[in-house]
Amino acid sequence: MFESLHYALQVTLPISLIIGIGILLKRIGWIDDAFAKSGSDLVFNLTLPCLLFVNISTTDLTTHFPTLLIVLAGSVMTASFLVFHFLAYGIANKQARGAFVQGACRGNMAIIGLALSVSAFGESALSVASMYLAAMVIPLNLFCILTLYYHQEKTPESMEVARSILTNPLAIAITLALVVALLPVRIPSLITETGNYLARMTLPLALLCVGATIRWEEFRASSILYWAICSKIIFIPLIATVVGFYFGLRDEQLGVLFMMTAAPTAAAAYPMVRSIGGDYHLTAAIIAGSTLMSIISSTIGLFVLRYLQWV
């Protein structure tokens, strides 16, 4: 038991400490909101696409593609959005419905999920987690856009939805990486080395920015906030992991499924709610609350999985 707990803490504590350092640096004035915004933009638009491109493009997809993992993850994601879409009708405030659904279902897979997967299972998990992310990014963004538009009673134009997805830097990087991986194309070492340098910036910079953007006052919200948080970091990962185990996932792939589904609500949910419409105050509170509480839930979850010898 103590060995399993030690393993879980070794995985989650470094991530937690970097987020904590981000909170501390913001408090003492070494970094500010402008730094957090610029850093997050840099990660989203440059370093994270580089990380995904390098890892996917250099992976032999014909022999290492985790088909079962992707199918199960996609099924859980689709079912989650449908279930919470209908549950949202019980919320009296229409402005809060879309924010609730997105907050409960949209995880920060690209930053915290990826970081925890690598921390738990080493560099070998990076390609699996990258392919997981590659498969989920486009449908996840599509579900979020349609959900927010629907609950705002505003019919989305097909061109607007397409533009939101096709201009997503992650979607562009993933598409290019898949082309390179599937075709007999050799990338010059200069490009891969440069991409690796940029990719190494991704996780520490992103986690510092996550810590810097946490606002304690955002925790004063209705019970909807805590239902969304519990759904994101407890209910959905619990169901996903049990389903994955039942269908035969084990070790690294089951661990990646847990880490990705247990990731807190993505920070990108906030600007999307503000641009499309909805309760962005609730969204900010869900992001902050799930980010802090996921440190505990991920540790406990990984401890249980290790203790049961599922991973």
C-alpha positions in Angstrom: 0.0 0.0 0.0 2.8 2.4 1.0 4.6 1.6 -2.2 1.5 2.5 -4.3 1.0 5.7 -2.4 4.7 6.7 -2.8 4.4 6.0 -6.6 1.2 8.1 -6.8 2.8 11.0 -4.9 6.0 10.9 -7.0 3.8 11.3 -10.1 1.5 14.1 -9.0 3.6 16.1 -6.5 6.0 17.6 -9.1 3.1 18.7 -11.3 1.4 20.1 -8.2 4.5 21.9 -7.1 5.0 23.7 -10.5 1.4 24.8 -10.3 2.0 26.0 -6.7 5.1 27.9 -7.9 3.0 29.6 -10.5 0.6 30.7 -7.7 3.5 31.9 -5.6 5.2 33.8 -8.4 2.0 35.5 -9.2 1.4 36.5 -5.5 4.9 38.0 -5.1 4.7 39.8 -8.4 7.4 38.0 -10.4 4.8 37.1 -13.0 1.5 38.8 -13.7 -1.7 38.3 -15.7 0.0 39.6 -18.9 2.7 36.9 -18.5 0.1 34.2 -17.9 -1.8 35.2 -21.0 1.2 35.5 -23.2 2.7 32.3 -21.9 -0.6 30.4 -22.4 -0.9 31.9 -26.0 2.7 30.8 -26.7 2.0 27.2 -25.4 -1.3 26.9 -27.4 0.0 28.4 -30.6 3.6 27.3 -30.8 5.2 24.9 -28.2 2.3 22.5 -27.8 1.7 22.1 -31.5 5.5 21.5 -31.9 5.3 18.8 -29.1 2.4 17.0 -30.8 3.9 17.3 -34.3 7.3 15.9 -33.2 5.8 13.0 -31.3 3.1 12.0 -33.7 5.2 12.4 -36.9 8.0 10.2 -35.6 5.6 7.4 -34.5 4.9 4.3 -36.6 1.1 4.6 -36.6 0.7 1.3 -38.5 2.0 -0.7 -35.6 1.6 1.5 -32.5 -1.8 3.1 -32.9 -3.8 2.4 -29.7 -7.1 1.6 -31.5 -9.0 0.2 -28.5 -7.9 3.1 -26.3 -9.1 5.7 -28.8 -12.4 4.0 -29.5 -13.2 3.7 -25.7 -12.1 7.3 -25.1 -14.2 8.6 -27.9 -17.2 6.7 -26.7 -16.8 8.0 -23.2 -16.4 11.6 -24.4 -19.5 11.4 -26.7 -21.6 9.8 -24.0 -20.5 12.4 -21.4 -21.5 15.3 -23.6 -24.9 13.7 -24.4 -25.6 12.9 -20.7 -24.6 16.3 -19.4 -26.4 18.1 -22.3 -29.7 16.6 -21.0 -28.8 17.1 -17.3 -28.3 20.8 -18.1 -32.0 21.3 -18.7 -32.5 21.0 -15.0 -30.5 24.3 -14.5 -32.8 27.3 -14.3 -30.3 29.8 -15.5 -29.9 29.2 -19.3 -26.7 31.2 -19.3 -25.1 28.5 -17.0 -26.2 25.5 -19.0 -23.5 25.5 -21.7 -20.8 26.5 -19.2 -21.8 23.6 -17.0 -21.7 21.0 -19.8 -18.4 22.2 -21.1 -16.9 22.5 -17.7 -17.9 19.0 -16.7 -16.7 17.4 -20.0 -13.8 19.4 -21.4 -10.5 18.3 -19.9 -7.1 19.9 -19.9 -5.6 16.9 -21.7 -3.0 18.9 -23.6 -1.3 20.2 -20.5 -2.1 18.5 -17.3 -3.3 15.2 -18.8 -0.1 15.0 -20.9 2.1 16.0 -18.0 0.7 13.4 -15.6 0.8 10.7 -18.2 4.5 11.3 -18.9 5.3 11.7 -15.2 3.5 8.4 -14.4 4.7 6.2 -17.2 7.8 7.9 -18.7 8.6 9.0 -22.2 7.1 5.8 -23.6 3.7 7.2 -22.7 4.2 10.4 -24.6 3.5 8.9 -28.0 0.4 7.1 -26.7 -0.9 10.3 -25.0 -0.1 12.3 -28.1 -2.1 10.0 -30.3 -4.9 10.1 -27.8 -4.9 13.9 -27.9 -4.7 13.9 -31.7 -7.8 11.8 -32.0 -9.8 13.7 -29.4 -9.0 17.4 -30.2 -11.2 18.0 -33.2 -14.4 16.2 -31.9 -13.9 17.7 -28.5 -13.8 21.2 -29.9 -16.8 20.5 -32.1 -18.9 19.2 -29.2 -18.0 22.3 -27.1 -18.9 24.7 -29.9 -22.2 23.1 -30.6 -23.1 22.7 -26.9 -22.5 26.4 -26.2 -24.4 27.6 -29.3 -27.3 25.2 -28.5 -27.7 26.4 -25.0 -27.5 30.0 -26.0 -30.4 29.3 -28.4 -28.2 30.6 -31.2 -27.9 28.5 -34.3 -24.3 28.1 -35.3 -23.3 28.7 -38.9 -21.5 25.8 -40.4 -18.7 28.1 -41.7 -18.2 29.5 -38.2 -17.9 26.0 -36.7 -15.5 24.9 -39.5 -13.4 28.0 -39.1 -13.1 27.5 -35.3 -11.8 24.0 -35.8 -9.7 24.4 -38.9 -7.8 27.4 -37.5 -7.0 25.5 -34.2 -3.2 25.3 -34.0 -3.4 21.8 -32.4 -5.6 20.6 -35.2 -3.2 22.0 -37.8 -0.2 20.4 -36.1 -1.9 17.1 -35.7 -3.0 17.0 -39.4 0.5 17.8 -40.6 2.0 15.2 -38.3 -0.4 12.5 -39.5 0.5 13.3 -43.1 4.2 13.0 -42.3 3.7 9.8 -40.3 1.7 8.0 -42.9 3.7 9.1 -45.9 7.4 8.2 -46.7 8.6 11.7 -45.8 11.8 12.2 -43.9 12.0 15.3 -41.8 15.3 17.1 -41.7 17.1 16.8 -38.4 17.3 20.6 -38.1 13.5 20.8 -37.9 13.1 17.9 -35.5 15.8 19.3 -33.1 14.3 22.8 -33.2 10.8 21.3 -32.6 12.2 19.3 -29.6 13.7 22.4 -28.1 10.3 24.2 -28.3 8.4 21.1 -27.2 10.5 20.9 -24.0 9.2 24.4 -23.0 5.5 23.2 -23.1 4.8 21.5 -19.8 6.7 23.7 -17.3 5.6 26.9 -18.9 2.0 25.8 -19.2 1.8 24.6 -15.6 3.3 27.9 -14.3 0.6 29.7 -16.3 -2.1 27.5 -14.9 -1.0 28.4 -11.3 -0.8 32.1 -12.2 -4.4 32.2 -13.5 -6.1 30.6 -10.4 -8.4 33.1 -8.6 -9.5 32.2 -5.1 -12.6 34.4 -5.2 -14.0 32.4 -8.1 -14.9 29.6 -5.7 -17.9 31.6 -4.4 -20.5 30.1 -6.7 -23.6 27.9 -6.7 -23.8 24.1 -6.2 -23.6 23.8 -10.0 -19.9 24.6 -9.7 -19.2 21.7 -7.5 -21.3 19.2 -9.5 -19.3 20.2 -12.6 -16.0 19.8 -10.8 -16.9 16.4 -9.3 -18.1 15.2 -12.7 -14.9 16.2 -14.4 -12.3 14.9 -11.9 -14.2 12.0 -10.3 -17.3 10.6 -12.0 -16.1 10.6 -15.7 -12.6 9.2 -15.0 -14.0 6.6 -12.7 -16.5 5.3 -15.3 -13.9 5.6 -18.1 -11.3 3.6 -16.2 -13.7 0.8 -15.1 -15.0 0.5 -18.7 -11.4 0.5 -20.1 -10.4 -2.2 -17.6 -13.5 -4.3 -18.5 -12.7 -4.1 -22.2 -9.1 -5.2 -21.7 -7.0 -2.1 -21.3 -4.1 -2.5 -18.9 -0.9 -0.8 -17.7 0.2 2.2 -19.7 -2.8 2.6 -21.9 -5.3 2.3 -19.0 -3.2 4.8 -17.1 -3.2 7.2 -20.0 -7.0 6.8 -20.2 -7.3 7.6 -16.5 -4.9 10.6 -16.6 -6.6 12.2 -19.7 -10.1 11.8 -18.4 -9.2 12.9 -14.9 -7.5 16.1 -16.2 -9.2 19.3 -14.9 -11.3 21.6 -17.0 -9.3 23.2 -19.8 -8.4 26.8 -19.5 -9.4 27.2 -23.2 -13.1 26.8 -22.0 -13.1 30.3 -20.7 -12.4 32.3 -23.9 -14.7 30.1 -25.8 -17.6 30.8 -23.4 -16.8 34.5 -23.5 -16.8 34.6 -27.3 -19.9 32.4 -27.9 -21.9 33.4 -24.9 -22.6 31.9 -21.5 -21.8 32.2 -17.8 -18.1 32.8 -18.0 -17.8 33.5 -14.2 -19.0 29.9 -13.6 -16.5 28.7 -16.2 -13.6 30.5 -14.5 -14.7 29.0 -11.2 -14.9 25.4 -12.6 -11.4 25.8 -14.2 -9.9 27.0 -10.9 -11.6 24.6 -8.7 -11.1 21.5 -10.8 -7.4 22.4 -11.3 -6.7 22.5 -7.6 -8.9 19.6 -6.6 -7.6 17.4 -9.4 -4.2 17.3 -7.6 -5.9 15.2 -4.8 -8.2 13.2 -7.0 -5.4 12.2 -9.5 -3.2 11.1 -6.6 -5.9 9.0 -5.0 -7.0 7.5 -8.4 -3.4 6.6 -9.4 -2.8 5.1 -5.9 -5.9 2.9 -6.3 -5.0 1.8 -9.8 -1.4 1.0 -8.6 -2.7 -0.8 -5.5 -5.1 -2.9 -7.6 -2.2 -3.6 -10.1 -4.3 -2.3 -13.0 -1.3 -0.1 -14.1 
